[in-house]
Amino acid sequence: INIKEITIPNSVKGIMSRSFSKIESLVIEDGEEALSLMTLYNINDNTPFHICPLKSIYLGRNLEYQNSYSPFSDNSLLETVTIGEKVTKLSSYLFRDCTGLKDIYCYNEEVPEVGLYVLASDIAKNVTLHVPANSLEKYKTASFWKEFGTIVSLPNDNSAIENTFISPKTINNYYN
């Protein structure tokens, strides 16, 4: 079986090493409880997704893993990461040496905590970070997050619409 995309439901609590291969798109559903990613023998190439040619990842909850053995580090094919609003922490080395990364979409209005070496600053300066419009300044000044070369509002972010006023005259002119 050649599965290219997989969704890990929030009912899954843990995943063992080398559980997947050939996955290009990964969705870890939103959830309150962290997902535990286990590694055998404490070596990096035994993580659950290490041999996957991942191009995109959606993180809907926090991840826990041993030491610095991130399941996604050293993946040069990874281009897009989406971080859900329930993610409050990015663990150490999470995207270390992901040199192909182009965009990170972070939906949390509160700036997530960051562990050590989540992403090298020389890589971050070439990545566009997309965040909620009403949190743009928080991300631009927060440690780690301010290292991104470009920080912009999320596409189709409706938070900017909340404070918009359209006069009744404009609406009448449009519909008359």
Accessible surface in RSA format (square Angstrom, percent):
REM  Atomic radii and reference values for relative SASA: ProtOr
REM  Chains: A
REM  Algorithm: Lee & Richards
REM  Probe-radius: 1.40
REM  Slices: 20
REM RES _ NUM      All-atoms   Total-Side   Main-Chain    Non-polar    All polar
REM                ABS   REL    ABS   REL    ABS   REL    ABS   REL    ABS   REL
RES ILE A   1   204.06 116.1 121.37  90.4  82.69 199.3 133.25  96.0  70.81 192.2
RES ASN A   2    95.07  65.6  69.00  66.7  26.07  62.8  30.54  73.5  64.54  62.4
RES ILE A   3    87.28  49.7  79.76  59.4   7.52  18.1  84.17  60.6   3.12   8.5
RES LYS A   4    96.01  46.8  91.31  56.0   4.70  11.2  64.98  58.5  31.04  33.1
RES GLU A   5   109.28  62.7  94.37  71.4  14.91  35.5  22.67  43.8  86.61  70.7
RES ILE A   6    39.70  22.6  35.14  26.2   4.56  11.0  39.70  28.6   0.00   0.0
RES THR A   7    64.97  46.2  47.51  48.2  17.45  41.6  28.47  38.2  36.49  55.2
RES ILE A   8     6.69   3.8   5.83   4.3   0.86   2.1   6.69   4.8   0.00   0.0
RES PRO A   9    58.16  42.4  58.16  53.0   0.00   0.0  58.16  48.0   0.00   0.0
RES ASN A  10    70.83  48.8  65.65  63.4   5.18  12.5   4.33  10.4  66.51  64.3
RES SER A  11    79.87  67.5  61.28  81.8  18.60  42.8  48.20 102.6  31.68  44.4
RES VAL A  12    48.52  31.9  43.62  39.5   4.90  11.8  48.52  42.2   0.00   0.0
RES LYS A  13   103.79  50.6  96.48  59.2   7.31  17.4  75.53  68.0  28.26  30.1
RES GLY A  14    27.74  34.2   0.00   N/A  27.74  34.2   4.70  12.9  23.03  51.6
RES ILE A  15    13.64   7.8   9.62   7.2   4.02   9.7  13.64   9.8   0.00   0.0
RES MET A  16    92.06  47.7  89.20  59.0   2.85   6.8  77.67  66.0  14.38  19.1
RES SER A  17    16.03  13.5   3.46   4.6  12.57  29.0   0.00   0.0  16.03  22.5
RES ARG A  18   117.24  49.2  94.05  47.9  23.19  55.2  31.17  42.6  86.07  52.2
RES SER A  19    52.11  44.0  16.66  22.2  35.44  81.6  19.73  42.0  32.37  45.4
RES PHE A  20    42.76  21.4  36.91  22.9   5.86  15.2  42.62  25.8   0.14   0.4
RES SER A  21    55.09  46.6  42.75  57.1  12.34  28.4  14.73  31.4  40.36  56.5
RES LYS A  22   119.24  58.2 119.07  73.1   0.17   0.4  64.43  58.0  54.81  58.4
RES ILE A  23     4.16   2.4   4.16   3.1   0.00   0.0   4.16   3.0   0.00   0.0
RES GLU A  24    44.53  25.6  44.02  33.3   0.51   1.2   5.26  10.2  39.27  32.1
RES SER A  25    27.27  23.0  27.27  36.4   0.00   0.0  15.24  32.5  12.03  16.9
RES LEU A  26     1.09   0.6   0.00   0.0   1.09   2.7   0.00   0.0   1.09   2.9
RES VAL A  27    42.28  27.8  42.28  38.3   0.00   0.0  42.28  36.7   0.00   0.0
RES ILE A  28     0.00   0.0   0.00   0.0   0.00   0.0   0.00   0.0   0.00   0.0
RES GLU A  29    64.51  37.0  62.67  47.4   1.84   4.4  18.16  35.1  46.35  37.8
RES ASP A  30    55.16  38.6  48.93  48.7   6.23  14.7  16.47  38.8  38.70  38.6
RES GLY A  31    10.68  13.2   0.00   N/A  10.68  13.2   9.02  24.8   1.66   3.7
RES GLU A  32   149.73  86.0 114.46  86.6  35.27  84.0  66.70 129.0  83.03  67.8
RES GLU A  33    96.92  55.6  88.65  67.1   8.26  19.7  42.04  81.3  54.88  44.8
RES ALA A  34    24.24  22.3  12.97  20.0  11.27  25.6  13.12  18.5  11.11  29.4
RES LEU A  35     0.00   0.0   0.00   0.0   0.00   0.0   0.00   0.0   0.00   0.0
RES SER A  36    35.06  29.6  35.06  46.8   0.00   0.0  16.48  35.1  18.59  26.0
RES LEU A  37     0.58   0.3   0.46   0.3   0.13   0.3   0.46   0.3   0.13   0.3
RES MET A  38    62.99  32.6  62.91  41.6   0.08   0.2  38.14  32.4  24.86  32.9
RES THR A  39     7.95   5.7   0.45   0.5   7.50  17.9   0.03   0.0   7.92  12.0
RES LEU A  40    80.33  44.7  79.80  57.1   0.53   1.3  80.33  56.4   0.00   0.0
RES TYR A  41   177.61  82.9 142.67  81.2  34.94  90.9 112.49  84.5  65.12  80.3
RES ASN A  42    75.58  52.1  70.28  67.9   5.30  12.8  13.43  32.3  62.14  60.1
RES ILE A  43    85.19  48.5  84.03  62.6   1.16   2.8  85.19  61.3   0.00   0.0
RES ASN A  44    31.32  21.6  27.45  26.5   3.86   9.3  23.27  56.0   8.05   7.8
RES ASP A  45    59.76  41.9  57.98  57.7   1.79   4.2  17.67  41.6  42.10  42.0
RES ASN A  46    18.44  12.7  18.44  17.8   0.00   0.0   0.00   0.0  18.44  17.8
RES THR A  47     1.18   0.8   0.43   0.4   0.75   1.8   0.43   0.6   0.75   1.1
RES PRO A  48     0.72   0.5   0.64   0.6   0.08   0.3   0.64   0.5   0.08   0.5
RES PHE A  49     2.45   1.2   0.00   0.0   2.45   6.4   0.00   0.0   2.45   7.0
RES HIS A  50    56.49  30.9  36.72  25.5  19.76  50.6  16.06  16.5  40.43  47.0
RES ILE A  51    88.60  50.4  63.97  47.7  24.63  59.4  71.74  51.7  16.86  45.8
RES CYS A  52     6.47   4.9   0.00   0.0   6.47  15.2   0.49   1.2   5.97   6.4
RES PRO A  53    38.78  28.3  34.37  31.3   4.41  16.0  38.55  31.8   0.23   1.4
RES LEU A  54     0.63   0.3   0.63   0.4   0.00   0.0   0.63   0.4   0.00   0.0
RES LYS A  55    93.90  45.8  92.66  56.9   1.24   3.0  49.22  44.3  44.68  47.6
RES SER A  56    37.97  32.1  37.97  50.7   0.00   0.0  25.17  53.6  12.81  17.9
RES ILE A  57     3.94   2.2   0.11   0.1   3.83   9.2   2.12   1.5   1.82   4.9
RES TYR A  58    56.34  26.3  55.24  31.4   1.09   2.8  43.54  32.7  12.80  15.8
RES LEU A  59     0.62   0.3   0.62   0.4   0.00   0.0   0.62   0.4   0.00   0.0
RES GLY A  60     0.00   0.0   0.00   N/A   0.00   0.0   0.00   0.0   0.00   0.0
RES ARG A  61     1.70   0.7   1.22   0.6   0.48   1.1   0.55   0.7   1.15   0.7
RES ASN A  62    39.50  27.2  36.86  35.6   2.65   6.4   8.85  21.3  30.66  29.6
RES LEU A  63     9.73   5.4   3.73   2.7   6.00  15.1   3.73   2.6   6.00  16.2
RES GLU A  64    99.77  57.3  96.47  73.0   3.30   7.9  34.95  67.6  64.82  52.9
RES TYR A  65    33.81  15.8   3.28   1.9  30.53  79.5   9.53   7.2  24.28  29.9
RES GLN A  66    73.18  40.9  67.01  49.0   6.17  14.7  35.69  76.0  37.48  28.4
RES ASN A  67   103.60  71.4  67.34  65.1  36.26  87.3  31.36  75.5  72.24  69.8
RES SER A  68    35.05  29.6  33.17  44.3   1.89   4.3   9.92  21.1  25.13  35.2
RES TYR A  69    48.73  22.8  48.41  27.5   0.33   0.9  14.79  11.1  33.95  41.8
RES SER A  70     0.00   0.0   0.00   0.0   0.00   0.0   0.00   0.0   0.00   0.0
RES PRO A  71     1.98   1.4   0.31   0.3   1.67   6.1   0.41   0.3   1.57   9.8
RES PHE A  72     2.05   1.0   0.00   0.0   2.05   5.3   2.05   1.2   0.00   0.0
RES SER A  73     3.37   2.8   0.00   0.0   3.37   7.8   0.00   0.0   3.37   4.7
RES ASP A  74    68.09  47.7  41.38  41.2  26.72  63.2  21.81  51.3  46.28  46.2
RES ASN A  75    19.01  13.1  12.83  12.4   6.18  14.9  14.39  34.6   4.62   4.5
RES SER A  76    67.84  57.3  56.16  74.9  11.68  26.9  28.08  59.8  39.76  55.7
RES LEU A  77    88.90  49.5  84.93  60.8   3.97  10.0  88.06  61.8   0.84   2.3
RES LEU A  78     0.00   0.0   0.00   0.0   0.00   0.0   0.00   0.0   0.00   0.0
RES GLU A  79    70.39  40.4  70.39  53.3   0.00   0.0   5.04   9.7  65.36  53.4
RES THR A  80    40.64  28.9  40.64  41.2   0.00   0.0  20.53  27.6  20.12  30.4
RES VAL A  81     0.00   0.0   0.00   0.0   0.00   0.0   0.00   0.0   0.00   0.0
RES THR A  82    28.75  20.5  28.75  29.1   0.00   0.0  12.50  16.8  16.25  24.6
RES ILE A  83     0.00   0.0   0.00   0.0   0.00   0.0   0.00   0.0   0.00   0.0
RES GLY A  84     1.44   1.8   0.00   N/A   1.44   1.8   1.44   4.0   0.00   0.0
RES GLU A  85   114.57  65.8 102.38  77.5  12.18  29.0  23.53  45.5  91.03  74.3
RES LYS A  86    83.23  40.6  67.57  41.5  15.65  37.3  39.10  35.2  44.12  47.0
RES VAL A  87     1.05   0.7   1.05   0.9   0.00   0.0   1.05   0.9   0.00   0.0
RES THR A  88    76.82  54.6  72.21  73.2   4.61  11.0  60.35  81.1  16.47  24.9
RES LYS A  89    87.43  42.7  84.75  52.0   2.69   6.4  31.49  28.3  55.94  59.6
RES LEU A  90     3.73   2.1   3.22   2.3   0.50   1.3   3.73   2.6   0.00   0.0
RES SER A  91    20.76  17.5  19.09  25.5   1.67   3.8  10.21  21.7  10.55  14.8
RES SER A  92    27.97  23.6  25.34  33.8   2.63   6.1  11.03  23.5  16.94  23.7
RES TYR A  93    47.76  22.3  47.76  27.2   0.00   0.0  20.03  15.1  27.73  34.2
RES LEU A  94     2.75   1.5   2.75   2.0   0.00   0.0   2.75   1.9   0.00   0.0
RES PHE A  95     1.05   0.5   1.05   0.6   0.00   0.0   1.05   0.6   0.00   0.0
RES ARG A  96    62.23  26.1  62.23  31.7   0.00   0.0  26.49  36.2  35.75  21.7
RES ASP A  97    64.69  45.3  60.88  60.6   3.81   9.0  12.65  29.8  52.04  51.9
RES CYS A  98     0.00   0.0   0.00   0.0   0.00   0.0   0.00   0.0   0.00   0.0
RES THR A  99    90.59  64.4  65.15  66.0  25.44  60.6  53.54  71.9  37.06  56.0
RES GLY A 100    21.06  26.0   0.00   N/A  21.06  26.0  20.48  56.2   0.58   1.3
RES LEU A 101     6.20   3.5   0.00   0.0   6.20  15.6   0.00   0.0   6.20  16.7
RES LYS A 102   118.06  57.6 114.43  70.2   3.62   8.6  73.66  66.3  44.40  47.3
RES ASP A 103    35.35  24.8  35.35  35.2   0.00   0.0   0.32   0.7  35.03  34.9
RES ILE A 104     3.41   1.9   3.41   2.5   0.00   0.0   3.41   2.5   0.00   0.0
RES TYR A 105    50.24  23.5  50.24  28.6   0.00   0.0  19.54  14.7  30.70  37.8
RES CYS A 106     0.00   0.0   0.00   0.0   0.00   0.0   0.00   0.0   0.00   0.0
RES TYR A 107    91.61  42.8  86.03  48.9   5.58  14.5  57.61  43.3  34.00  41.9
RES ASN A 108    14.10   9.7  14.06  13.6   0.04   0.1   0.04   0.1  14.06  13.6
RES GLU A 109    85.93  49.3  83.26  63.0   2.67   6.4  23.62  45.7  62.31  50.9
RES GLU A 110   110.06  63.2 109.88  83.1   0.18   0.4  55.25 106.9  54.80  44.7
RES VAL A 111    44.57  29.3  21.43  19.4  23.14  55.8  21.43  18.6  23.14  62.8
RES PRO A 112     5.30   3.9   0.00   0.0   5.30  19.3   2.30   1.9   3.00  18.7
RES GLU A 113   116.62  67.0 106.50  80.6  10.11  24.1  46.96  90.8  69.66  56.9
RES VAL A 114    43.53  28.6  11.02  10.0  32.50  78.3  11.02   9.6  32.50  88.2
RES GLY A 115    20.06  24.7   0.00   N/A  20.06  24.7  12.65  34.7   7.42  16.6
RES LEU A 116   116.50  64.9 113.83  81.4   2.67   6.7 116.23  81.6   0.27   0.7
RES TYR A 117   145.71  68.0 131.05  74.6  14.66  38.1  89.54  67.3  56.16  69.2
RES VAL A 118     2.61   1.7   1.22   1.1   1.40   3.4   1.22   1.1   1.40   3.8
RES LEU A 119     8.11   4.5   0.54   0.4   7.57  19.0   0.54   0.4   7.57  20.4
RES ALA A 120    37.52  34.5  27.45  42.4  10.07  22.9  36.59  51.5   0.93   2.5
RES SER A 121    62.54  52.8  53.79  71.8   8.75  20.1  19.88  42.3  42.65  59.8
RES ASP A 122    88.42  61.9  81.14  80.8   7.29  17.2  34.19  80.5  54.23  54.1
RES ILE A 123    18.29  10.4  16.19  12.1   2.10   5.1  18.29  13.2   0.00   0.0
RES ALA A 124     0.58   0.5   0.58   0.9   0.00   0.0   0.58   0.8   0.00   0.0
RES LYS A 125   124.42  60.7 110.39  67.7  14.02  33.4  58.95  53.1  65.47  69.7
RES ASN A 126   111.70  77.0  82.69  79.9  29.01  69.9  32.05  77.1  79.65  77.0
RES VAL A 127     1.59   1.0   0.03   0.0   1.56   3.8   1.02   0.9   0.57   1.5
RES THR A 128    34.96  24.9  34.81  35.3   0.15   0.4   8.40  11.3  26.57  40.2
RES LEU A 129     0.00   0.0   0.00   0.0   0.00   0.0   0.00   0.0   0.00   0.0
RES HIS A 130    21.38  11.7  21.38  14.9   0.00   0.0  20.00  20.6   1.38   1.6
RES VAL A 131     0.00   0.0   0.00   0.0   0.00   0.0   0.00   0.0   0.00   0.0
RES PRO A 132     7.13   5.2   7.13   6.5   0.00   0.0   7.13   5.9   0.00   0.0
RES ALA A 133    29.31  27.0  15.81  24.4  13.51  30.7  16.07  22.6  13.24  35.1
RES ASN A 134    90.75  62.6  53.91  52.1  36.84  88.7  39.24  94.4  51.51  49.8
RES SER A 135     2.13   1.8   1.70   2.3   0.44   1.0   0.44   0.9   1.70   2.4
RES LEU A 136    37.14  20.7  36.70  26.3   0.44   1.1  36.70  25.8   0.44   1.2
RES GLU A 137   116.58  66.9 113.77  86.1   2.81   6.7  67.76 131.1  48.82  39.9
RES LYS A 138    92.99  45.4  83.89  51.5   9.10  21.7  72.24  65.0  20.75  22.1
RES TYR A 139     0.00   0.0   0.00   0.0   0.00   0.0   0.00   0.0   0.00   0.0
RES LYS A 140    87.39  42.6  73.24  44.9  14.15  33.7  33.05  29.7  54.34  57.9
RES THR A 141    97.99  69.7  78.07  79.1  19.92  47.5  63.49  85.3  34.50  52.2
RES ALA A 142    22.00  20.2  13.78  21.3   8.22  18.7  22.00  31.0   0.00   0.0
RES SER A 143    93.17  78.7  80.17 107.0  13.01  30.0  43.91  93.5  49.26  69.0
RES PHE A 144    33.45  16.7  24.59  15.2   8.86  23.1  29.66  18.0   3.79  10.9
RES TRP A 145     1.92   0.8   1.92   0.9   0.00   0.0   1.49   0.8   0.44   0.7
RES LYS A 146   112.43  54.8  90.91  55.8  21.52  51.2  40.38  36.3  72.05  76.7
RES GLU A 147    75.96  43.6  65.37  49.5  10.59  25.2  16.88  32.7  59.08  48.2
RES PHE A 148     9.84   4.9   0.16   0.1   9.68  25.2   0.16   0.1   9.68  27.7
RES GLY A 149    48.65  60.0   0.00   N/A  48.65  60.0  16.90  46.4  31.74  71.1
RES THR A 150    65.87  46.8  61.74  62.6   4.13   9.8  34.98  47.0  30.89  46.7
RES ILE A 151    22.65  12.9   8.48   6.3  14.18  34.2   8.48   6.1  14.18  38.5
RES VAL A 152    53.82  35.4  51.30  46.4   2.52   6.1  53.82  46.8   0.00   0.0
RES SER A 153    44.71  37.8  31.77  42.4  12.94  29.8  21.41  45.6  23.30  32.6
RES LEU A 154    11.94   6.6   6.88   4.9   5.06  12.7   6.88   4.8   5.06  13.6
RES PRO A 155    77.94  56.8  57.65  52.6  20.30  73.8  68.69  56.7   9.26  57.5
RES ASN A 156   146.42 101.0 112.87 109.1  33.55  80.8  38.71  93.2 107.71 104.1
RES ASP A 157    34.52  24.2  14.50  14.4  20.02  47.4  10.22  24.1  24.30  24.2
RES ASN A 158   102.79  70.9  97.16  93.9   5.62  13.5  27.63  66.5  75.16  72.6
RES SER A 159    19.28  16.3   8.80  11.7  10.48  24.2  10.41  22.2   8.87  12.4
RES ALA A 160    66.57  61.2  47.28  73.0  19.29  43.9  58.16  81.9   8.41  22.3
RES ILE A 161   113.89  64.8 109.58  81.6   4.31  10.4 109.88  79.1   4.01  10.9
RES GLU A 162   139.36  80.0 103.41  78.2  35.95  85.6  43.55  84.2  95.81  78.2
RES ASN A 163   142.55  98.3 107.28 103.7  35.27  84.9  37.45  90.1 105.10 101.6
RES THR A 164    84.48  60.1  55.12  55.9  29.36  70.0  46.27  62.1  38.22  57.8
RES PHE A 165   165.98  83.0 138.41  85.7  27.58  71.8 140.49  85.2  25.50  73.0
RES ILE A 166   101.33  57.7  84.57  63.0  16.76  40.4  87.87  63.3  13.47  36.6
RES SER A 167    39.78  33.6  36.43  48.6   3.35   7.7  29.78  63.4  10.00  14.0
RES PRO A 168    90.63  66.0  88.15  80.4   2.47   9.0  90.50  74.7   0.13   0.8
RES LYS A 169   150.83  73.6 145.76  89.4   5.06  12.1  92.37  83.1  58.46  62.3
RES THR A 170    76.35  54.3  73.07  74.1   3.28   7.8  52.27  70.2  24.08  36.4
RES ILE A 171    79.30  45.1  77.14  57.5   2.16   5.2  79.30  57.1   0.00   0.0
RES ASN A 172    82.19  56.7  81.05  78.3   1.15   2.8  11.24  27.1  70.95  68.6
RES ASN A 173   100.82  69.5  80.91  78.2  19.92  48.0  27.08  65.2  73.74  71.3
RES TYR A 174   171.97  80.3 143.49  81.6  28.48  74.1 103.15  77.5  68.82  84.8
RES TYR A 175   167.84  78.4 135.55  77.1  32.28  84.0  96.63  72.6  71.21  87.8
RES ASN A 176   151.02 104.1  89.72  86.7  61.30 147.6  58.40 140.5  92.62  89.5
END  Absolute sums over single chains surface
CHAIN  1 A     9669.9       8037.7       1632.2       5162.6       4507.3
END  Absolute sums over all chains
TOTAL          9669.9       8037.7       1632.2       5162.6       4507.3
